[in-house]
Amino acid sequence: MKKQFELVATVAAGLEAVVGRELRELGYDCQVENGRVRFQGDSSAIIETNLWLRAADRVKIVVGSFPAKTFEELFQGVFALDWENYLPLGARFPISKAKCVKSKLHNEPSVQAISKKAVVKKLQKYYARPEGIPLMENGPEFKIEVSILKDQATVFIDTTGSSLFKRGYRTEKGGAPIKENMAAAILQLSNWYPDKPLIDPTCGSGTFCIEAVMIARNMAPGLRRTFSFEEWNWIDDRLIYEIRQKASQKIDRDITLDIMGTDIDARMIEIAKENAQKAGVGNDITFKQMRVQDLRSDKINGVIISNPPYGERLSDDQGVTKLYEEMGQVFAPLTTWSKFILTSDEGFEAKYGSKADKKRKLYNGTLKVDLYQYFGERVKRQIKA
C-alpha cells in the first residue's frame, strides 16, 4: 500500500481560506482552490486532518487525474490507476458519486458504471481472478468519486464517511440549523477570541456556542465520531489510537470562558443544553430563554454572532422585518461589541438600520447567504489595582 498521498479537503464556497489556514496550523503546506484545498501526507495526515479540521466537509485521497472526452478514455484512465495500492482483496468499492461539469461526458450514471467496470477489471488482473467470476465485495468500504471538469477526470477515495460537520454531539436540532463546520468557520472569520464575551441571541440548538468552546479549549472536533478510514486494514489501529490520545491531551481544561446562548423558544434551549452536555461543554455555556429585545449587557469588547431566521426559515416577511429592526435597536447601545449576522435577506441592512462594515458571501448548503460584519469600538479594559 502507498506511504504518501495526494489529498484534498473539500469545503463550502467562500470558506477555502479558513481551511487553508487550519491545514497550515497543523503543519501542512497546501494550495487553496475553488471548493477545496490540496495537500500531501501519509496515513497519519489522513487521521489527523479528519480529527482536527473544523471548517472542511471531507478529506479525500486523489487517486489520479487524466483527460476523458470519451467513455473509452474514461475506462482506460480509471483502469491505469494504481488501485492495488488502495483496495485490498475483498474491499467494497462503490462509485458513490459522479459529477460532470462543462464536459463532453455528462451522463453521470454511465460515468459511474464505466468507472466501476474499469476498477473491477484492474483488480481482477492484479489479484489473478478470472474475468467470469465476480469479485467478492464483503470487506471494508472505499467510496470512490469521479469528477469530470472541462473534460479532465479526477478520481477520489473518500476517507471521511459522514461529512465532517457531523461532530456527533447534536442529538436534536431546530428547523434549519447552521452546520457545525460553517459555524466554526464563521467564528474563525470573526474577531472573537476566548478572552472576549460571546453571545448568540438566536442560538437554536446551540451550535455557535458549542463550537466556540471547542475552539477555545482546543478540542479536536472529530474526537467523538468515527471515520471510514478506521475500517481500512492498511491504516494502523495503533496509529489511530495514538493520534486520538494526543488530541485528547491537547484539550485546555483550565481556561475560563464567558459564552451565552439565548432563544425565545424554551424547547430549543433545552435541546441546546442537551447538545452541549453531549459535546462535553455543558458547564462552559449559559443558556437562557429570552427574547432578542430583552438582551442587555454592561460588559465591553464582546462579540455577538447570530444566525437569525431568514428566507425559507421564516416565511412571515413582516416577522423577519420586525426581528431585524429589533436587533438593530437592541445591539446599537453595545458600541464596543462586534456583531456578525448571517442571513440571505438582501434587504437586511435597511431593516437592521445600519450598513455593515464588511459583507462576506457564503453558502449555507445551496442557499446563498451573507455574513454582515459590524466591528465594535475597541476600549481598553480597566486593570484593577
N, C-alpha and C positions, 0 to 999 in steps of 0.2 A: 504494500500500500504506500501511497505518497507520504512524503515528510513535510513538504511545503505546498501551500495552496494559494491560488488567486481567489480572493474573497471580495464580496460586496455586502455592504449594509444598505438595505433598501429603506427609503424614508419618504414621508409625505412632502409634496412640493412646498418649497419655502423654508424647510427645516434642515436642508442639507448641510449648511454651515454649522449648525448645532451639533449634528452627528460627527462632522469632521473634527470639531473641537474635542468632542468626547473621545474619539479614537486617538487623537494626538496626546491627550492627557493620559491615556492608557499606554502610550509609548509606541504607537504605530504611525509610520508615515502613510499618508493617504492622499487620494485625489478625489476632489469633490466634483460630481457630475449632476445632471438633472435627475432627480429621483433616487440617486444612490451615491455611495461613497466607496471607492475601491481601495483595498489594502491587501497586504500579504501576511501570511503567518503559518505556523504549524498547527497541530491539533490543539495545543494549549490556547492558541488565539481563538479558535472556534468556541472553546469552552468559555474563555474569559469575556469575549465580546458579547456572547449571548447573555451572560450573567450581568454585565455592567452597563451595556448601552441603554440609556433611558429614553431617548427620542427616536430610535430606529424602529422599523417594522419587523425586519427579519435579517438574518445573516445567511448568505448563500455562497456556496462554492461555485466558481466559474470553471466548468469542465473544459470549455473551449468555445471558439468563435470562428466562423467561416462564411463566405458568400453562399447564398442559396436563392437562386432565381427560379429553379425548377424543383420538382419533387425528387428527381434523381440526384440533384446536387445536395438536397437536404439529407436524403438517405445516406449518400456516400460521406457527407460531412459528419453526421452523427456516428456512423459506423467507424470512422477513422479515429474517433476519440478514445482515450485510454480508459475505458470503462472497467477493465480488470483491476485498476488501481483504486477503485471506489466501491464496486459492487461484489461482495463475496458470493460464492455459490449458494443459492437458495434465497438470496435477497429478494424482497418485493420492491419493484421499481415502477410505480405508475407514472405515466406522463401526466402529471396532475394539472398542468396549465400550459396553454399555448397562447401567445399574443402576437398578432401580426399588424404592423403599422407601416403604412406607405411602402408596401412591398407587393411584388407580383404574386407571391404566395399569400393568400388571405383566408383560405378555408381552414379555420383553426382545428376542427375535429380531424381533418385529413393530416394536418401537421402533426397532431398527437399520434395518430395511428401509424404514420410512416416512421416517426422517430422511435416509437416503441419497437417496431419491426426491426429497425437498424440495431438497436441496443441488444435485442434478443439474438440476432444473428451474430453479433460480435461476441457475446458471452458463450453462445453455443460453440463457436470456433475456439475461443480461448480455453474453455473447460472441456473441450473434446466431446461435446454432446451431439448426437445425431440430430439432423435438422427435423426429422419427422416426429421426434419426441419432444414435447413442450418442456421448457424449464420449470422446475418446481419453484414456486414463489411462496415460501412458508416461513421466511426468516424476518429479520428487521427491515423496516421500510425506509427507502430512499426516494423521496418525492423529487421527480425531475421536472424542470420547467424549460420551455423553449420560447425564446423571444426573437422575433424577426423584425428588425427596424431598417427600413431602406435597403432591403434585400441582404442584410447582414444578420445571420443567425447567431445567437449566443445561447449556450445551454448551461443550465444551473442545476445544482442539487441543493434543496432547502435543508439547512441544518437545524432550524428552529422548531418547526411544528406549529402549534398555535402561535399567532402573532405575538410579538414581544410586548404589546400593550396589555396582554392578559397576564398581569402580575400574579394573580391567584388570590388576591385579598378581597375583591369586590363580590360579595355574596349576593347583593341585590343592588339594583340601580334605578334611577328615575326614568322619565320618558325618553330623553335624548341626551345622555350624559356625554361629557367630553372623554375621549380616550385617554388612558393613563399616560401614554407616551407623548401625546400632544400637550397635556397638562404639564408634564416635566419639561418639555421644550419651551413652553411659554414662561415658566418660572426661570429658566436659564436665559431667556431673552429679556427678562425684566431686570430691574435694578435691585431686586430683593437679595439680601444676604441674611444668614441665620441670626445676626445680631439685631435685625430690624423686626418690629411688629408686622404681622401679616394677617389680613382679614379677607375672607371670601364671603361677601354678603348674600350670595345666592349659591350656597355651597352644594345643594343637591345631595348626592351620595358621598361627598367629602373628598373627591379626587384631588383637587388642588392642595388642600391641607395635608393630605396623606403623602402626596408626592414631595411636598416641601419638607416634611420631617425626614423622609428618606434621603433627600439631597443633603439636608443639614447634618444628619447623623452618619452620612457616608454609607448608607445601606444599599448593597447591590440589589437592583430591582428584580433580578431573576432568582433570588435565593429561595423563594417559596414556591417554585414551579419546576416542571421537568421540561426537557427538550428532546427533539428527535434524535440528536446525535448520541444521546445516552444509551440508545439501543444498539449502536454500531459496534461490532466486535473489534474494529481497528482503532477505536478511541479507548484508551486505558481507563478502566473504572477507578483505579487508584489515583490517576491524574485528575479526574473529575472531582473526586473526594478532596484531594489536596487543595485544588483551586477554590472549591466551595468553602473549605475550612479557613483558608487565607482571607477570603471575602468576609466571612463571619467575624474574624479577628480585627478587621479594619473598622468595624462599627464604633462610632464615637457615642458612648453612653453617658457622657458627663455634661455635654453642652446643654444650656438652658434655653428654651425656646418660648416665644410669645406668638402663638398661632391660634386664630379663632375662625370658626365657620358658623355662619348663621343662615337660616332659611325660614320662610314663612310657614312651610309645611312641617308640622310636627313629626309626621311619619318619615319624612326624608332625614330629619335629624337623628331619629333612631337608627335608620339604615346607615347613616354616616358613622355613627358611634360603633355599630357592629363591624363595619368595614375597617375602621381604624384599629379596633381590637384585633381583628384577624391579621392585619398588617404588622402588628406588634408595636403600634404607635399610639395606642388608646390614651395613654397618660400624657401625651405631648400636645394634645389639641383640646381646646374648649369649644364644644358645640352647643349652640343656643338657638331656640326657636325665637325668631324676631323678624319684624318687617324691615325692609330696607330703610324706610323713612324714620325708623327709630334708632338708627346707628349714630352713635356719638363716640368721641374719643378725645382724651386730653393728652395722649401720647404724641410724640413727634417722630418725623422721619420714617413713618411706616409705609407699607405698600398694600394697596387694595387690588386684588385680582378677581375678576368676575366673568363668568360665562352665563349671562342672563338669558332668559327665554327669548327666542327670536325665530323669525321665519316659520318653518314647519313646527317649531316647538311651541308656538303660541299664536293661534290663528286669529285672536282678537287684536286687531291693529290698534284699537283705542286703548286696550290694556297695555300694549307694548309702549305706546307713546307716553302714557301716564307713568309707567315704571321708569323709563329713561329720563323723563323730566324730574322725577323724584330723586333719581340717582344724582343728577347734576346739582340739584339743590342741596342734598344731604352731604355730598362729597366736597362741595365748594369751600366750606369753612376749614376743611382739613388741608390747609395750604402747604404744609410740609410733607404731606403724603403723596406718593406717586400712585397713579391709577392705571390699570391695564384691563381693558374691557374688550371681550371678544364677541362680535356679532356679525350677522350677514346683512343687517339693515343699513343700506347705503345712506339713509337719512338720519343716522344715529346722532351725528354731531349737532344737527339742528335741534333735535329733540332733547339732547343732553344739555345743550345751552352753551357749549364752547367747542372750539376747534382743537383737535388733538395736536400735540407737539410732533407726533410721528405716527404714521399708519403703516402697518405691515400686512401684506396679503398672504393668507394661508388657506388651507383646505381642511375642513372638518369632515373626513370621508370624501364624498364627491361635492359637498357644498362649499362654495367659495365664501370665505369669511374674512373679516379684517380685524386685526388687533390694534385698537385705538390706545395710544400711549400718552399719558399726561404725567409730566415729571414735576415732583414737588420742589418747593424752595428748600434748599439744604440749610438746616440750622444746627449749630454745634450744641451738643448736649452739655448741660451744666455738670461739672465734676464736683462731687460732694467732698468737702474737706474731711 
